[in-house]
Amino acid sequence: MIVGFVGSGSMAAAMARGLRGAVDGLLFTDSGSGRAATLAAEVEGEALASNREVAERADVVVLAVKPAALAVAAAELGDAKVVVSLLGATSLDVVRESFPRSEVVRLMPNVGVEVRGGVLCVAGDPDARLRELLGTLGHVVELPDSQFDAATAVMGCAPAYLALAVEAIADAGAAAGLDEELARELVVETTGGTAELLRVRHPADVRKAVASPGGSTEAGLEALDREGARDAFEAAVRASLERMRG
Ligand SMILES: NC(=O)c1ccc[n+]([C@@H]2O[C@H](COP(=O)([O-])OP(=O)(O)OC[C@H]3O[C@@H](n4cnc5c(N)ncnc54)[C@H](OP(=O)(O)O)[C@@H]3O)[C@@H](O)[C@H]2O)c1
C-alpha cells in the first residue's frame, strides 16, 4: 500500500515514522517550507511537487493540513481513492463535501503512533486493508463523529498532560537528590508499567494497592488533593474542548 501525506507537519511526521517499513511507499507534500523533503529523507519516502500527483499515486491520502487549508488542499488534490482526514474539529460530512467521489474516513491519532503505541479514533467506514494499516500504529477505536472533540480533548491532548506529570515528578526526584537522568528513567519506566497495569485494573484499585493506610503514598495523594490536582486535570480537558469549539 502506498500512503501519501498532504502536509508534512508534526502529525504527518509521527504517522510516517510509525508506518516506515510497514507500507510500500510514503509520499509527502508541503506548501513550500521544504518539510516534505526533510521528512521523506528521514523515512525513506518521496517528496512530490504537487498534491495532484499524491492523489494519482497513493492508495490512501492522509490529509494532514490545518483545517483552514482544507478547501485549497481539496482543489489541488482532485479525486483521491481514499482520503483519511486528520483535521481537528472538522466533521466527516464537511470533509466528504470536499471529496464527493472519494471514500472518506476521519481519524484522530495521538503522538504515540510514532512508536506504534498510539490511540487512533476513527469514524467513517474504513475497509479491512485500511483498518489493518491503522492497527500497525496502535490501538484503534471506532467512534461516532459527534464524539471526536471530546475524545480529542482526552486522547489527543493527554500525552502532553502525562508528559507534564512525568516531568514534574522527575524534577521533584532530582530536587530530592537523584541524578536528573536517573530520576526521569525511573518515572518513565514506572509510567510504562502502570499503563500495563491499568489495562487490567481500575485506576482506583491501583491507587488503593499502592497507598496503604498511613503510608507515604497516602500522604502524597493527600497532598495532590490539597493542591487541586484532580481539578487541574478537569480544567485542562475543559479548556482544550473550549479552544477546539472556538
Ligand atoms: N499535532 C497533533 O498532535 C495532531 C493530532 C491529531 C490531529 N492533528 C491534526 O493534523 C493536522 C495537521 O496538524 P500538524 O500539527 O501536523 O500541523 P503543522 O505542523 O502545522 O503541519 C501542517 C502541514 O500542512 C502543510 N500544508 C498546508 N497547506 C498545504 C497544501 N495546500 N498542500 C500541501 N501541504 C500543505 C504545511 O506545509 P508547510 O510545511 O510548507 O508549512 C505543513 O507541512 C491538523 O488538522 C490537526 O488538527 C494534529
The ligand as an SDF file (V2000), in Angstrom:
LIG
                    3D

 48 52  0  0  0  0  0  0  0  0999 V2000
   -0.2320   17.6630   16.1670 N   0  0  0  0  0  0  0  0  0  0  0  0
   -1.0510   16.7730   16.6970 C   0  0  0  0  0  0  0  0  0  0  0  0
   -0.8160   16.1750   17.7640 O   0  0  0  0  0  0  0  0  0  0  0  0
   -2.3280   16.3980   15.9670 C   0  0  0  0  0  0  0  0  0  0  0  0
   -3.0520   15.3090   16.4240 C   0  0  0  0  0  0  0  0  0  0  0  0
   -4.1800   14.9030   15.7020 C   0  0  0  0  0  0  0  0  0  0  0  0
   -4.6110   15.6200   14.5880 C   0  0  0  0  0  0  0  0  0  0  0  0
   -3.9150   16.6990   14.1970 N   0  0  0  0  0  0  0  0  0  0  0  0
   -4.4100   17.4160   13.0130 C   0  0  0  0  0  0  0  0  0  0  0  0
   -3.4890   17.1940   11.9690 O   0  0  0  0  0  0  0  0  0  0  0  0
   -3.4630   18.3160   11.0910 C   0  0  0  0  0  0  0  0  0  0  0  0
   -2.0180   18.7780   10.9470 C   0  0  0  0  0  0  0  0  0  0  0  0
   -1.5310   19.1830   12.2300 O   0  0  0  0  0  0  0  0  0  0  0  0
    0.0150   19.4300   12.4690 P   0  0  0  0  0  0  0  0  0  0  0  0
    0.1750   19.6890   13.9240 O   0  0  0  0  0  0  0  0  0  0  0  0
    0.8050   18.3320   11.8330 O   0  0  0  0  0  0  0  0  0  0  0  0
    0.1930   20.8080   11.6130 O   0  0  0  0  0  0  0  0  0  0  0  0
    1.5140   21.5100   11.0830 P   0  0  0  0  0  0  0  0  0  0  0  0
    2.7140   21.0050   11.8230 O   0  0  0  0  0  0  0  0  0  0  0  0
    1.2030   22.9690   11.0430 O   0  0  0  0  0  0  0  0  0  0  0  0
    1.6250   20.9850    9.5700 O   0  0  0  0  0  0  0  0  0  0  0  0
    0.7430   21.3430    8.5490 C   0  0  0  0  0  0  0  0  0  0  0  0
    1.3720   20.9610    7.2270 C   0  0  0  0  0  0  0  0  0  0  0  0
    0.4500   21.2260    6.1720 O   0  0  0  0  0  0  0  0  0  0  0  0
    1.1830   21.7710    5.0730 C   0  0  0  0  0  0  0  0  0  0  0  0
    0.2740   22.4140    4.1140 N   0  0  0  0  0  0  0  0  0  0  0  0
   -0.5230   23.4980    4.2720 C   0  0  0  0  0  0  0  0  0  0  0  0
   -1.2270   23.7190    3.1200 N   0  0  0  0  0  0  0  0  0  0  0  0
   -0.8710   22.7430    2.2430 C   0  0  0  0  0  0  0  0  0  0  0  0
   -1.2490   22.4110    0.9230 C   0  0  0  0  0  0  0  0  0  0  0  0
   -2.1540   23.1300    0.2310 N   0  0  0  0  0  0  0  0  0  0  0  0
   -0.6700   21.3230    0.3290 N   0  0  0  0  0  0  0  0  0  0  0  0
    0.2420   20.5930    0.9950 C   0  0  0  0  0  0  0  0  0  0  0  0
    0.6290   20.8470    2.2640 N   0  0  0  0  0  0  0  0  0  0  0  0
    0.0810   21.9070    2.8790 C   0  0  0  0  0  0  0  0  0  0  0  0
    2.1770   22.6700    5.7340 C   0  0  0  0  0  0  0  0  0  0  0  0
    3.1740   22.9990    4.7990 O   0  0  0  0  0  0  0  0  0  0  0  0
    4.4900   23.8530    5.2310 P   0  0  0  0  0  0  0  0  0  0  0  0
    5.3790   22.8720    5.9290 O   0  0  0  0  0  0  0  0  0  0  0  0
    5.0160   24.2970    3.9000 O   0  0  0  0  0  0  0  0  0  0  0  0
    4.0080   24.9760    6.1260 O   0  0  0  0  0  0  0  0  0  0  0  0
    2.6520   21.7420    6.8770 C   0  0  0  0  0  0  0  0  0  0  0  0
    3.6490   20.8540    6.3890 O   0  0  0  0  0  0  0  0  0  0  0  0
   -4.3590   19.4010   11.7310 C   0  0  0  0  0  0  0  0  0  0  0  0
   -5.5880   19.4470   11.0410 O   0  0  0  0  0  0  0  0  0  0  0  0
   -4.5450   18.9480   13.1580 C   0  0  0  0  0  0  0  0  0  0  0  0
   -5.8190   19.2910   13.6400 O   0  0  0  0  0  0  0  0  0  0  0  0
   -2.7670   17.1030   14.8370 C   0  0  0  0  0  0  0  0  0  0  0  0
  1  2  1  0
  2  3  2  0
  2  4  1  0
  4  5  1  0
  4 48  2  0
  5  6  2  0
  6  7  1  0
  7  8  2  0
  8  9  1  0
  8 48  1  0
  9 10  1  0
  9 46  1  0
 10 11  1  0
 11 12  1  0
 11 44  1  0
 12 13  1  0
 13 14  1  0
 14 15  2  0
 14 16  1  0
 14 17  1  0
 17 18  1  0
 18 19  2  0
 18 20  1  0
 18 21  1  0
 21 22  1  0
 22 23  1  0
 23 24  1  0
 23 42  1  0
 24 25  1  0
 25 26  1  0
 25 36  1  0
 26 27  1  0
 26 35  1  0
 27 28  2  0
 28 29  1  0
 29 30  1  0
 29 35  2  0
 30 31  1  0
 30 32  2  0
 32 33  1  0
 33 34  2  0
 34 35  1  0
 36 37  1  0
 36 42  1  0
 37 38  1  0
 38 39  2  0
 38 40  1  0
 38 41  1  0
 42 43  1  0
 44 45  1  0
 44 46  1  0
 46 47  1  0
M  CHG  2   8   1  16  -1
M  END
$$$$
